[in-house]
Amino acid sequence: MHIVQHADVQTHHDKSYVAKRNGNTDYVWDILCFSNNCMLLTADGIQEAGSGDCFIKAPEFIEYHYTPSAYPEGFINDWMHVQSREIESLLLQLKLPVNTIIRTQYPELVRGSIQRILNEKRDLLPYYEETIHNLVERVLIKIARAAMETATPSSSKKYEESLRALRLRLQSSLERQWSIGEMACQLGISTSRLSVLYKERFGLSPNEDLIHMRIDKAKLLLLSTDLKLQNIAQMCGFKNEYYFSRVFKEREDMAPGAFRRWG
């Protein structure tokens, strides 16, 4: 059984904060996903993690991370401490490295799942322990999938930085009504070329990826706030609450209200 001892999302650390902790023999694993840059001790020495990068610290490894000196504000991350004797075999199965920065392009990759874990620990509904166990495995599968997607096909290497920057702009302004033409214009390429490069890089078309990001943000808001569906739809870029509900149900097999109660 995977037992989550502590967890949080979007934890803002002061610039002066240094996370430092000796290794343990209690089978406690740290799973981290960074929203901005952070320096951390890895198996290869001190390295810099970027936005969307993840890190899985093995129990015996020393924890040591802090904000890069050039950054004016402290680092932000989603994290959890998981006590488990079973994680190691799952990591091997998923080919996920430990004590090594895992490069992804998704700062919010595990945020929704960790928020659900926090809700389960708070509400203590029937089978909450089994639900948390499954959510931990879901987090690791998400990280493994994202790591595989990060391998860049050769045809899109030329536009690597531009595609990453575009995706971050989409993530930071989901309420905006983006068009393929507008996205392509920002890279100075045709809409058909953008669609090919974007799918090579991220595994989805721009519009499909945008819908995924909007649904992920909506799920987080449903779980962590009491906002009305109309407000959530607007914040996530859906034209109205009814369209939001229809798309959400198509993707999640349940209505937003049911997800808020049972998600």
Solvent accessible surface area in square Angstrom, and as a share of the most:
residue,aa,sasa,rsa
1,M,95,0.42
2,H,2,0.01
3,I,95,0.48
4,V,5,0.03
5,Q,70,0.31
6,H,110,0.49
7,A,15,0.12
8,D,52,0.27
9,V,25,0.15
10,Q,84,0.38
11,T,29,0.17
12,H,132,0.59
13,H,32,0.14
14,D,107,0.55
15,K,86,0.37
16,S,99,0.64
17,Y,91,0.35
18,V,70,0.40
19,A,6,0.04
20,K,153,0.65
21,R,85,0.31
22,N,118,0.60
23,G,31,0.30
24,N,32,0.16
25,T,124,0.72
26,D,79,0.41
27,Y,91,0.35
28,V,11,0.06
29,W,14,0.05
30,D,1,0.00
31,I,1,0.01
32,L,8,0.04
33,C,0,0.00
34,F,0,0.00
35,S,27,0.17
36,N,42,0.21
37,N,37,0.19
38,C,0,0.00
39,M,37,0.16
40,L,2,0.01
41,L,45,0.23
42,T,5,0.03
43,A,66,0.51
44,D,110,0.57
45,G,30,0.29
46,I,75,0.38
47,Q,63,0.28
48,E,68,0.30
49,A,1,0.01
50,G,15,0.15
51,S,31,0.20
52,G,0,0.00
53,D,6,0.03
54,C,0,0.00
55,F,7,0.03
56,I,0,0.00
57,K,3,0.01
58,A,3,0.03
59,P,10,0.06
60,E,121,0.54
61,F,41,0.17
62,I,81,0.41
63,E,20,0.09
64,Y,71,0.27
65,H,9,0.04
66,Y,57,0.22
67,T,8,0.05
68,P,9,0.05
69,S,108,0.69
70,A,93,0.72
71,Y,84,0.32
72,P,116,0.73
73,E,134,0.60
74,G,12,0.11
75,F,0,0.00
76,I,36,0.18
77,N,3,0.01
78,D,0,0.00
79,W,48,0.17
80,M,0,0.00
81,H,31,0.14
82,V,0,0.00
83,Q,61,0.27
84,S,5,0.03
85,R,181,0.66
86,E,77,0.35
87,I,1,0.00
88,E,100,0.45
89,S,74,0.48
90,L,23,0.11
91,L,5,0.02
92,L,134,0.67
93,Q,140,0.62
94,L,42,0.21
95,K,179,0.76
96,L,12,0.06
97,P,59,0.37
98,V,51,0.30
99,N,16,0.08
100,T,45,0.26
101,I,14,0.07
102,I,7,0.04
103,R,113,0.41
104,T,2,0.01
105,Q,17,0.07
106,Y,29,0.11
107,P,14,0.09
108,E,61,0.27
109,L,27,0.13
110,V,1,0.00
111,R,13,0.05
112,G,20,0.20
113,S,2,0.01
114,I,0,0.00
115,Q,20,0.09
116,R,42,0.15
117,I,0,0.00
118,L,44,0.22
119,N,16,0.08
120,E,27,0.12
121,K,73,0.31
122,R,159,0.58
123,D,64,0.33
124,L,108,0.54
125,L,75,0.37
126,P,111,0.69
127,Y,167,0.64
128,Y,64,0.24
129,E,93,0.41
130,E,78,0.35
131,T,38,0.22
132,I,9,0.05
133,H,33,0.15
134,N,94,0.48
135,L,7,0.03
136,V,0,0.00
137,E,50,0.22
138,R,85,0.31
139,V,0,0.00
140,L,0,0.00
141,I,68,0.35
142,K,52,0.22
143,I,0,0.00
144,A,8,0.07
145,R,164,0.60
146,A,3,0.02
147,A,32,0.25
148,M,153,0.68
149,E,69,0.31
150,T,25,0.15
151,A,77,0.60
152,T,36,0.21
153,P,48,0.30
154,S,94,0.60
155,S,52,0.34
156,S,0,0.00
157,K,126,0.53
158,K,169,0.72
159,Y,39,0.15
160,E,36,0.16
161,E,122,0.55
162,S,48,0.31
163,L,0,0.00
164,R,80,0.29
165,A,39,0.30
166,L,0,0.00
167,R,7,0.03
168,L,74,0.37
169,R,92,0.34
170,L,0,0.00
171,Q,28,0.13
172,S,95,0.61
173,S,22,0.14
174,L,3,0.01
175,E,90,0.40
176,R,106,0.39
177,Q,118,0.52
178,W,21,0.07
179,S,57,0.37
180,I,38,0.19
181,G,39,0.37
182,E,50,0.22
183,M,0,0.00
184,A,3,0.02
185,C,103,0.62
186,Q,70,0.31
187,L,24,0.12
188,G,67,0.64
189,I,31,0.16
190,S,62,0.40
191,T,65,0.38
192,S,78,0.50
193,R,100,0.37
194,L,0,0.00
195,S,41,0.26
196,V,80,0.46
197,L,0,0.00
198,Y,0,0.00
199,K,117,0.50
200,E,65,0.29
201,R,3,0.01
202,F,3,0.01
203,G,43,0.42
204,L,55,0.27
205,S,42,0.27
206,P,2,0.01
207,N,74,0.38
208,E,54,0.24
209,D,3,0.02
210,L,5,0.03
211,I,38,0.19
212,H,80,0.36
213,M,13,0.06
214,R,23,0.08
215,I,6,0.03
216,D,67,0.35
217,K,51,0.22
218,A,0,0.00
219,K,21,0.09
220,L,24,0.12
221,L,22,0.11
222,L,3,0.01
223,L,20,0.10
224,S,55,0.35
225,T,45,0.26
226,D,140,0.72
227,L,61,0.30
228,K,151,0.64
229,L,43,0.21
230,Q,117,0.52
231,N,58,0.30
232,I,0,0.00
233,A,1,0.01
234,Q,126,0.56
235,M,74,0.33
236,C,0,0.00
237,G,4,0.04
238,F,11,0.05
239,K,149,0.63
240,N,65,0.33
241,E,53,0.24
242,Y,169,0.64
243,Y,64,0.24
244,F,0,0.00
245,S,30,0.20
246,R,136,0.49
247,V,8,0.05
248,F,0,0.00
249,K,119,0.50
250,E,109,0.49
251,R,87,0.32
252,E,47,0.21
253,D,128,0.66
254,M,65,0.29
255,A,42,0.33
256,P,2,0.01
257,G,24,0.23
258,A,24,0.19
259,F,8,0.03
260,R,76,0.28
261,R,157,0.57
262,W,179,0.63
263,G,11,0.11
